[in-house]
């Protein structure tokens, strides 16, 4: 098994750039070979900065992506601590693009 590369940066901004580049390579490879890609999202402040970077730069074709939440807090989706809410307020501030799927966990259940 080939070890995964580590990303070492000097600032949060540089980390977001490096992480976006690495993730974008994998996403585009999946889209090219399979026609689509599933991407697991997490919550928290680090992820929020990454999702904002993706929203600002559009690093891949959103219409080929299925986003799934890998964790959720036990709060309604519109709660300020909801991980789904973080994704909606950053990556999808202007709405979910056509063809793109965002599958949320129902934390309030």
C-alpha positions in Angstrom: 0.0 0.0 0.0 1.4 3.4 -1.0 1.4 5.9 1.9 -0.8 9.0 1.5 1.0 12.3 1.2 1.0 14.7 4.2 0.1 18.3 3.7 2.4 20.7 5.7 1.7 24.4 5.5 2.5 27.5 7.5 -1.0 29.0 7.7 -4.7 28.0 7.6 -5.1 29.7 4.2 -2.2 27.7 2.7 -3.7 24.6 4.2 -7.0 25.2 2.4 -5.2 25.7 -0.9 -3.1 22.6 -0.5 -6.0 20.4 0.7 -8.2 21.7 -2.2 -5.5 20.8 -4.7 -5.1 17.3 -3.3 -8.8 16.6 -3.0 -9.5 18.1 -6.4 -7.1 15.7 -8.1 -8.9 12.8 -6.5 -12.3 14.1 -7.3 -11.5 14.8 -11.0 -9.9 11.4 -11.3 -13.0 9.7 -10.1 -15.2 11.8 -12.4 -12.9 10.9 -15.3 -13.0 7.2 -14.6 -16.5 6.7 -13.2 -18.4 9.7 -14.4 -19.2 10.7 -10.8 -17.7 11.1 -7.4 -19.0 10.7 -3.8 -17.4 12.9 -1.2 -17.9 12.6 2.5 -18.1 15.9 4.4 -17.5 16.6 8.1 -18.3 19.5 10.3 -16.3 21.9 12.4 -14.3 25.1 11.8 -11.5 23.6 9.8 -14.0 22.1 7.4 -15.9 25.4 7.2 -12.8 27.1 5.9 -12.2 24.3 3.3 -15.9 24.5 2.1 -15.6 28.2 1.8 -12.5 27.8 -0.4 -14.4 25.3 -2.6 -17.3 27.7 -3.0 -14.9 30.6 -3.9 -12.9 28.6 -6.4 -15.2 25.9 -7.9 -12.4 23.3 -8.1 -14.6 20.7 -9.9 -17.8 20.0 -11.7 -20.5 20.0 -9.0 -23.0 18.3 -11.2 -21.0 15.1 -10.9 -20.8 15.0 -7.1 -22.8 13.3 -4.4 -21.9 14.9 -1.0 -22.7 12.9 2.1 -22.4 14.1 5.7 -20.0 11.9 7.7 -21.2 13.2 11.0 -23.8 15.5 12.4 -24.7 17.1 15.7 -28.1 16.2 17.3 -29.7 19.5 16.3 -32.1 20.6 13.6 -30.6 21.4 10.2 -31.1 25.1 10.6 -29.4 25.2 14.0 -26.1 27.2 14.1 -24.2 24.1 15.2 -25.5 21.8 12.5 -22.8 20.5 10.2 -25.4 20.4 7.4 -26.0 24.0 8.1 -22.3 24.8 7.8 -22.2 23.1 4.4 -25.3 25.1 3.3 -23.9 28.4 4.6 -20.5 27.9 2.9 -20.3 25.5 0.0 -23.9 25.9 -1.0 -24.6 29.5 0.0 -26.3 30.2 -3.4 -28.0 26.9 -3.5 -27.2 23.3 -4.5 -26.2 23.2 -8.2 -28.2 21.2 -10.7 -27.2 17.5 -10.8 -25.4 17.7 -7.4 -26.7 15.8 -4.4 -26.3 16.7 -0.8 -27.5 13.9 1.5 -27.8 14.9 5.1 -28.1 13.0 8.4 -31.2 13.9 10.3 -29.5 14.9 13.5 -32.7 16.1 15.1 -34.2 12.5 14.9 
